[in-house]
Amino acid sequence: MIVARTLAALRDARRDARGPVGLVPTMGYLHQGHLSLVHAAKAECESVYASIFVNPTQFGPHEDFAKYPRDEARDLEMLESAGVSLVFIPSVEEMYPAGDATRISVDALTGVLEGARRPGHFVGVATVVAKLLNAVQPDRSYFGQKDAQQLAVIRRMVRDLLLPIEVVGCPIIRDDDGLACSSRNVYLAPEQRQAALSLSRGLRAAEHAFAAGLRDAEALRTIVRTQILAEPLAAIDYVSLADADSLAELEGSVQGPALLSLVVGFGPTHLLDNVTLVP
């Protein structure tokens, strides 16, 4: 497995890559969710590349950039065992050279949900993903459905910028207790982790109610909130039921595919989860 830390080294290796090439962008501190993206890429691509880069421009002024968990040696061992061909690990200076002044904003999808809670976050996400796609020039790039709004933003950006890359969304991977895999789970104290199981319980309860015929948007949101509010350690940032394409919040009867998503805080740690409801 090649480890490239500069754009020059990446491009040298890329010239010799057997195609198609699949890219799995990550911020490191890998878990089974990341490895599921690698496995999906391995099934479809001759060469699989991964990137590890904790992107400073997607963190707000009071967020956890400095404290974001990092373990490069462990990540490299996991990626090599999974069959990754190359790992790109650039510095901040490599990705944002002196005088860097260009940012990408996908306005249509970023004023709601995480975009409203974390102003500027998706500008950072779209910009760094565009840089990685441009640097690697993959045929396909793989992202998890857990970050559903991020996936929607990246798909729109790739479409709007006419990039010849297929964006592949992959299912959420959960631990045995139902908690969605996340690098931030490491921050949870044992009692917080137990309380965090209310997220998947609430989503499952709403999913079951939807399958049984409930279509009222607010009633579905209430089912989720009720499960979470039963946990004193949980603080809801939002519970949303939105159109799966536009991310516009739904009212009344749900007629088409809808994204039921949430962010809930446990102390300073905020966890995302979601399900897609299809009539």
C-alpha positions in Angstrom: 0.0 0.0 0.0 1.3 3.4 -1.0 1.2 6.3 1.4 1.2 9.6 -0.4 1.6 12.8 1.6 1.9 15.3 -1.3 -0.1 16.0 -4.4 3.1 15.3 -6.5 3.4 11.8 -4.9 -0.3 11.2 -5.3 -0.3 12.1 -9.0 2.8 10.0 -9.7 1.1 7.0 -8.3 -2.2 7.8 -9.9 -0.7 7.6 -13.4 0.1 3.9 -12.8 -3.3 3.0 -11.2 -5.4 0.3 -12.8 -8.9 1.5 -13.4 -11.6 2.0 -12.4 -10.4 3.9 -9.3 -12.6 4.2 -6.3 -12.0 6.9 -3.6 -13.1 6.7 0.1 -12.5 10.1 1.6 -12.2 10.1 5.5 -11.1 12.2 8.4 -9.5 9.2 9.9 -10.0 7.4 13.3 -11.6 4.7 11.2 -14.4 2.3 12.2 -16.5 -0.4 10.5 -18.6 2.2 8.7 -15.5 3.4 6.9 -14.4 -0.1 6.1 -17.8 -0.8 4.6 -17.1 1.9 2.1 -13.8 0.3 1.3 -15.5 -3.0 0.8 -18.1 -1.4 -1.5 -15.3 0.2 -3.5 -13.4 -3.1 -3.7 -16.4 -4.8 -5.2 -16.6 -2.3 -8.0 -13.1 -0.9 -8.6 -9.8 -2.3 -9.6 -7.9 0.2 -7.5 -9.2 1.6 -4.2 -7.8 4.8 -2.7 -8.6 6.4 0.6 -7.8 9.8 2.1 -7.2 10.8 5.7 -7.6 14.5 6.3 -9.1 16.3 9.2 -10.5 19.3 7.3 -10.2 22.6 9.3 -12.6 24.6 7.2 -15.7 22.4 8.1 -15.2 23.1 11.8 -16.8 26.1 13.5 -14.9 28.3 15.9 -16.2 26.5 19.0 -16.1 22.9 17.6 -13.6 20.1 18.1 -11.0 20.4 15.4 -8.1 20.2 17.7 -9.7 17.4 19.8 -10.9 15.4 16.8 -9.6 11.8 17.4 -6.6 10.8 15.4 -4.6 7.5 15.2 -2.8 7.4 11.9 -0.9 4.1 12.5 -4.1 2.3 13.4 -5.9 3.7 10.4 -3.1 2.7 8.0 -3.1 -0.8 9.4 -6.9 -1.1 8.9 -6.8 0.2 5.4 -3.9 -2.0 4.3 -5.7 -5.1 5.8 -8.9 -4.0 3.8 -6.9 -4.0 0.5 -6.6 -0.3 -0.1 -4.0 0.5 -2.9 -3.1 4.0 -1.8 -3.8 6.4 1.1 -3.5 10.1 0.6 -2.6 11.9 3.9 -2.0 15.6 3.0 -1.1 18.4 5.4 -3.3 21.4 5.8 -0.7 23.4 3.8 -0.9 20.9 0.9 -4.7 21.2 0.7 -4.9 24.9 1.5 -1.8 26.5 0.0 -0.8 30.1 1.0 -3.2 32.6 -0.3 -6.0 30.0 -0.8 -9.2 32.0 -1.4 -11.7 29.7 -3.2 -14.7 28.1 -1.5 -17.6 26.1 -2.9 -21.1 26.8 -1.7 -24.1 24.5 -2.6 -26.7 27.0 -1.5 -29.9 25.0 -2.3 -29.3 22.2 0.2 -27.3 23.9 3.0 -29.6 26.4 4.7 -31.4 23.7 6.8 -30.6 20.9 9.2 -26.8 20.7 9.9 -26.3 23.8 7.6 -28.5 25.8 9.9 -27.0 24.4 13.1 -23.4 24.8 11.8 -23.1 27.8 9.5 -20.3 27.4 7.0 -19.9 23.7 7.7 -21.0 22.6 4.2 -18.9 25.2 2.5 -15.9 23.5 4.1 -17.2 20.0 3.2 -17.9 20.9 -0.5 -14.6 22.6 -0.9 -12.4 19.8 0.5 -14.3 17.1 -1.3 -14.0 19.0 -4.6 -10.2 19.3 -3.9 -9.9 15.6 -3.2 -11.9 14.6 -6.2 -9.8 16.9 -8.4 -6.6 15.6 -6.9 -7.4 11.9 -7.2 -9.6 11.9 -10.3 -11.5 8.8 -9.3 -14.1 7.1 -11.3 -16.3 6.6 -8.2 -16.3 8.0 -4.7 -18.0 6.4 -1.7 -19.8 8.1 1.2 -22.0 6.9 4.1 -25.7 7.5 4.3 -25.3 8.4 8.0 -24.3 11.9 6.9 -27.3 12.1 4.6 -27.2 15.9 4.1 -23.5 15.7 3.3 -24.2 13.0 0.7 -26.9 15.1 -0.9 -24.6 18.2 -1.0 -21.8 16.2 -2.6 -24.1 14.7 -5.2 -25.4 18.1 -6.1 -21.9 19.6 -6.3 -20.6 16.9 -8.5 -23.6 17.3 -10.8 -23.5 21.0 -10.9 -19.7 21.1 -11.6 -20.0 18.5 -14.3 -17.5 16.2 -12.6 -17.2 12.8 -14.4 -17.4 10.9 -11.1 -20.1 8.6 -9.7 -21.0 9.4 -6.1 -22.0 6.1 -4.4 -24.0 6.2 -1.2 -23.6 3.3 1.2 -25.8 2.1 4.0 -25.4 3.1 7.7 -23.3 0.6 9.7 -24.4 0.1 13.3 -22.8 -1.5 16.3 -24.6 -4.5 17.8 -26.6 -2.3 20.1 -28.0 -0.2 17.2 -25.8 2.9 17.6 -24.6 4.2 14.3 -20.9 3.9 13.9 -19.2 7.3 14.3 -15.7 8.5 15.1 -17.3 10.7 17.8 -18.7 7.7 19.7 -15.4 7.5 21.5 -16.2 10.7 23.3 -19.3 9.2 25.0 -19.2 8.1 28.7 -20.8 4.7 29.3 -24.0 6.2 30.6 -24.2 8.6 27.6 -23.6 5.7 25.2 -26.5 3.9 26.8 -28.7 7.0 26.5 -27.7 7.4 22.8 -29.4 4.1 22.0 -32.6 6.2 22.1 -31.7 7.6 18.7 -32.0 4.3 16.8 -35.0 3.3 19.0 -36.9 6.5 18.0 -36.1 6.1 14.4 -37.1 2.4 14.4 -40.4 3.2 16.2 -41.2 5.9 13.6 -40.2 3.6 10.8 -42.5 0.9 12.1 -45.4 3.4 12.4 -44.8 4.5 8.9 -44.8 0.9 7.6 -48.1 0.4 9.5 -49.7 3.3 7.6 -49.0 6.5 9.6 -48.3 9.4 7.2 -48.7 12.5 9.3 -45.3 14.2 9.4 -45.6 15.8 12.8 -46.9 12.6 14.4 -43.8 10.8 13.0 -41.5 13.4 14.4 -43.2 13.2 17.8 -42.6 9.4 18.0 -38.9 10.0 17.6 -38.8 12.9 20.1 -40.8 10.9 22.7 -38.2 8.1 22.7 -35.3 10.5 23.0 -36.8 12.8 25.6 -37.2 9.8 27.9 -33.4 10.0 28.3 -32.4 12.8 30.7 -28.9 12.9 29.3 -30.1 13.6 25.7 -30.5 17.2 24.4 -32.3 17.3 21.0 -30.8 19.7 18.5 -33.4 18.8 15.9 -35.7 16.0 14.6 -36.5 16.6 11.0 -38.8 14.9 8.5 -37.9 16.4 5.1 -38.3 15.7 1.4 -35.5 13.3 0.5 -34.4 15.3 -2.5 -34.9 19.0 -1.6 -34.5 18.6 2.2 -37.5 20.9 2.6 -39.3 20.2 5.9 -42.6 18.3 5.4 -45.9 19.1 6.9 -49.2 17.2 6.6 -49.2 13.9 4.9 -46.0 12.3 3.6 -46.4 11.4 -0.1 -43.0 10.7 -1.3 -39.6 9.5 -0.1 -38.7 11.4 3.1 -35.6 11.7 5.2 -36.2 11.3 8.9 -33.0 12.7 10.5 -31.9 14.0 13.8 -29.0 15.4 15.8 -28.9 14.9 19.5 -26.3 16.1 22.0 -24.8 14.1 24.9 -22.7 16.6 26.8 -20.4 18.2 24.1 -20.9 15.3 21.7 -23.5 15.6 19.0 -24.6 12.5 17.1 -26.4 12.2 13.8 -28.7 9.4 12.6 -31.4 8.9 10.0 -33.7 6.6 8.1 -35.3 7.1 4.7 -39.1 6.5 4.6 -40.5 5.3 1.3 -44.3 4.9 0.9 
